Amino acid sequence: MNMQEVMAELSATITEAKTAILATVDEHKSPSMRWITPGLLSSVPGSIFFLTSPASRKITHLRNNPSVQWSLQTASLQKIINVDGQARIHESPGLINEVLETVASRLTTFWKVNPDQHSMVVVETRISQATLFNPLSGEHKQASFSLE
């Protein structure tokens, strides 16, 4: 799979599932997982984005260890995608607005947990590896990419 194919699969899966699981590494070097509302920006191929509070635990985790893994799946389980990458935290108002426009309709829970609408950052995951698995057919595809 090339990056364009990976991004097409991610886009279709995010459109269907609307959420994904993000794993970070906590202060005890243990995995920590949570549901996230991801988005893709066509202007930045090779990355997955999400919004969060700058005071969230995941931001603390990412400042100490930017390695992350995403898990996305369709409701039918015909497609499971795992993505590894490196996270970067952005505070740019322009990027925050761009990601917000992409995912705003799916942020109901986010607004309940993070009522301060003016306090948010964007987390970008640059994709280094992606694995696509179809349990029904047994199809398994993997791709690795440079994080230049």
C-alpha positions in Angstrom: 0.0 0.0 0.0 1.2 3.5 -0.7 0.4 6.6 1.3 -2.5 7.6 -1.0 -4.2 4.1 -0.5 -3.6 4.3 3.3 -5.2 7.7 3.5 -8.2 6.6 1.3 -8.8 3.6 3.7 -8.5 5.8 6.7 -10.9 8.4 5.3 -13.5 5.8 4.5 -13.2 4.1 7.9 -13.3 7.4 9.8 -16.4 8.5 7.8 -18.1 5.2 8.8 -16.9 4.8 12.4 -16.5 8.5 13.4 -14.2 7.5 16.3 -11.0 5.6 16.9 -8.9 4.4 19.8 -5.6 6.2 20.4 -2.9 4.6 22.6 -0.2 6.7 24.2 2.5 5.7 26.7 2.0 6.9 30.2 4.5 8.0 32.9 4.9 4.4 34.0 5.7 3.3 30.4 2.4 1.5 30.2 -0.1 1.9 27.3 -3.0 4.2 27.9 -6.0 4.0 25.5 -8.9 6.3 24.9 -11.6 7.0 22.3 -10.8 10.0 20.0 -12.6 11.8 17.3 -10.0 11.9 14.5 -9.9 13.9 11.3 -7.9 14.0 8.1 -6.8 17.2 6.3 -6.3 16.8 2.6 -3.7 19.6 2.8 -1.5 17.4 5.1 -1.4 13.8 3.7 0.1 11.2 5.9 -1.3 12.6 9.2 -4.2 12.1 11.5 -5.5 15.0 13.6 -7.6 15.5 16.7 -8.4 18.3 19.1 -8.0 18.1 22.9 -7.5 20.2 26.0 -3.9 21.3 26.6 -4.4 20.1 30.2 -5.4 16.5 29.3 -3.4 13.5 30.5 -2.7 12.5 26.9 -0.9 15.8 26.3 1.3 15.0 29.3 2.0 11.5 27.9 2.8 12.9 24.4 5.2 15.5 25.7 7.1 12.7 27.4 6.8 10.1 24.6 5.4 11.1 21.2 5.0 7.5 20.0 1.3 6.6 19.4 -0.8 3.9 17.9 -4.3 4.2 16.5 -6.9 1.5 16.0 -9.9 2.0 13.7 -12.5 -0.4 12.6 -15.8 -0.5 10.7 -18.9 -1.7 12.5 -19.0 -4.8 10.5 -15.4 -5.6 11.4 -14.6 -6.0 7.7 -11.8 -3.5 8.0 -9.5 -3.0 11.0 -6.7 -0.5 10.6 -3.8 0.0 13.0 -1.5 3.0 12.5 1.8 3.8 14.3 3.3 7.2 14.3 4.8 10.1 16.1 2.6 12.8 17.6 3.2 16.6 17.5 1.2 19.1 19.5 0.2 22.3 17.7 -1.2 25.5 19.2 -1.7 27.4 15.9 -5.2 29.0 15.8 -5.4 28.4 12.0 -4.7 24.7 12.3 -7.1 24.5 15.3 -9.9 26.1 13.2 -9.1 23.8 10.2 -9.3 20.6 12.3 -12.4 22.0 14.1 -14.2 22.5 10.8 -13.4 18.9 9.9 -14.6 17.2 13.1 -17.0 19.7 14.7 -20.2 17.7 13.9 -18.8 14.7 15.8 -17.6 16.5 19.0 -20.7 16.2 21.2 -18.8 14.3 23.9 -15.7 16.5 23.6 -17.7 19.6 24.5 -19.2 17.9 27.5 -15.8 16.9 28.9 -14.0 20.1 27.7 -16.4 23.0 28.2 -13.8 25.7 27.6 -14.1 26.1 23.9 -11.2 28.5 23.7 -8.7 26.1 25.4 -7.7 23.4 22.9 -4.7 22.2 20.9 -4.3 20.0 17.9 -2.4 16.8 18.0 -1.1 15.5 14.7 0.1 12.0 14.2 2.6 11.6 11.3 2.0 8.0 10.1 5.1 5.7 10.0 3.3 2.4 9.6 -0.2 1.2 8.7 -1.7 -2.3 8.8 -5.0 -3.1 7.1 -6.7 -6.3 8.1 -10.0 -7.9 6.9 -10.9 -10.7 9.3 -13.6 -12.1 7.0 -11.3 -12.5 4.0 -8.0 -12.9 5.8 -6.6 -10.1 3.7 -3.6 -8.4 5.4 -1.8 -5.4 4.0 1.1 -3.4 5.6 3.0 -0.3 4.6 5.8 1.7 6.2 6.6 5.3 5.5 9.5 7.7 6.3 8.7 10.4 8.9 10.8 13.1 7.1 
